[in-house]
Amino acid sequence: MPEIENGLENQVADLGFELVDLDWAGSSVRPVLRLRVDKYDSVPGRGLTVEDCARISRELEPWLDSHESLSERYVLEVSSPGVDRPLKKTGDFNRFRGEQVVVQGHEILAGRDKRLQGELLGLEEGGIEVTAVRLRLLDGKEIAVPKSEIRKAHLCLLYTSDAAD
């Protein structure tokens, strides 16, 4: 439901927060909306509180209730993005430069593995489009992973090559 997804992003922003991720689960009869929300200026370890999540949920419910296309039996779950915060938008990659990240690919990345971990060095851009994500791997080698080959990326507080995903 694109109108709800776009509207949720605006509603969350109006409350002073950032919608990091939205996941639809459940069924059409009982849809589950899982929102991962963050503060715009958060850093790992100092982000969203339980009170923030409760407030956001209370504020969003009347807006969601007004949408006839959404079953009245919906379930809304609001949480922080956690220590493994997903990196989805260009701004995420810029904001968390210098942090440890995990990048997962559809296939083998940079001739190494489907999952790479390292320090986020930044982005490479071709014109107005992001072409690659630059990383310093745990072995010290710097690589550029084409953005089109990345399936997902997230922050990683563990600094080990065999950290659980």
N, C-alpha and C positions, 0 to 999 in steps of 0.2 A: 504494500500500500504506500506508494510514493508520497501521496499527500500527507500521510501521517508521519512518515520518516522525515520529510523535509520540515514539517511543522514541529516535530519533536526537537529537531536541532535548533530551530528558532526559539521555541519555548524554553529550552534549557539555557540557551544563550541569554535570553531576557532575564533569567534568574541569576545570571552572573557566573555560569559554569560552562564547561565545554563538553559536548557529547562526543565521547571517544569512539564508542562502538555501540551498535544496536543489533541485537540478534532476535529474530522471530523464531519461536518454537511453539509447541503445542499443536492445536488444531484450529480450524476455522470456527468451531463452536466454542473452544476455550483457548484462545491464543495467549501465548506468554511473550511479553515484551521484556527483554533483558537489556537494560541500559547500563553502560559503563560510562561514568561521568567523572570529570576531574575539574580542579581549579585551573584557571588559565596560567597561573604563576607557580604551580606546584613543582616540587622537585621530589625525587625518590625519598620516601620516608616522611614527607610532610604534605600530604594531600587531603583528599576528601575525608570527612568524619562521618560517623554513623548519623549524627544529627543532621548533617548536610543531606545525606541520602533520604532520611525521613522527610525533611522539608521539601526536597525536590519531588518526591513521590506524592506528597499531599497537594502540592501546587499543580502537578501535571494531571491528576485524576479528573478534575472537572473538565479540563480541555479534552482529554481522551473520551470522557463520558458523552461529550457533545457530538462525537463522530458516529453517525449511523452505520457506516461501513465496518465498524469495529464491534464485534460481539460484546454485549454488556457483561459477559462472563470472563472478560480478559483478566490476566494476571500481570501486574506491573512489578518488575524487580529492578531496583536501582542500587548499584554498587560502585565502589571505586574501581579504577582499572587494575589496582593491585601492583605488586612489585614487578610483574611481567607485563606491564602496560603495552598494549599493541601500538605499533607505529604504522599509521595508515596514510596520513596526510603529509604533504611536503613540509608543512610547518612542524610536524612531529620530528622529522629527521633533522631539521635545523635546530629545534629547541633542545634536543637531547644529544647534540654533538658532544663528544668526549665521554659519553656513557657506554657501558658494556651492553651489547645487543646480540640477539640471535636472529639470523636471517635464514629462512627456509625457502627452498626452491622447488619448482615443479620437477626439475631434473638436477643433475650434478651442477654445482655452482663453482665457477673459476677452476674447473678441473680437479676439484678437491672432494666435495661431499654435498649432499642435499641440505645439510645443516651446517652453518658456519657461525662461529662466535668470535666477537672481537670488539674493539673500540670503534665507535661510530665517528668517522673523520669528517663526513659531510656528503654533499651531493655533487654530481657532475650534471651540468645542464647544457642542452643543445638548443639555443634560442630560448623559448619560454617553457620548454618541456624538460623535465628531469629525465636523464638518460641512464644514470647509474648511481649506486650507493657505494661510497668509499669506506672501507674498513681496514683497521690494523688488526690482523689475526693474532691469536695467542702466541704464535711462533715469531711475531714481529713483522711478518711480511704484509705489505700494504697492497690491497687489491681493489678493483672496481667491479661491482656486480651489477650487470644490466638490470634496470628496474623491471623490465618485462619478464625476467626470469624469476623474480621474487614472488613466492606464494604468500608469505606472511613474514612479519618482523615484529620483534618485541624487545623491551628492555630485559636485562638479565643482571641480577645482583650477584649471582655466583660467577666466579672467575675461574672456571675449570672447563676443560674441553669435553668432559663427559657429563656435564650438568644435565639433569632431567629437563625435558621440554614441557 
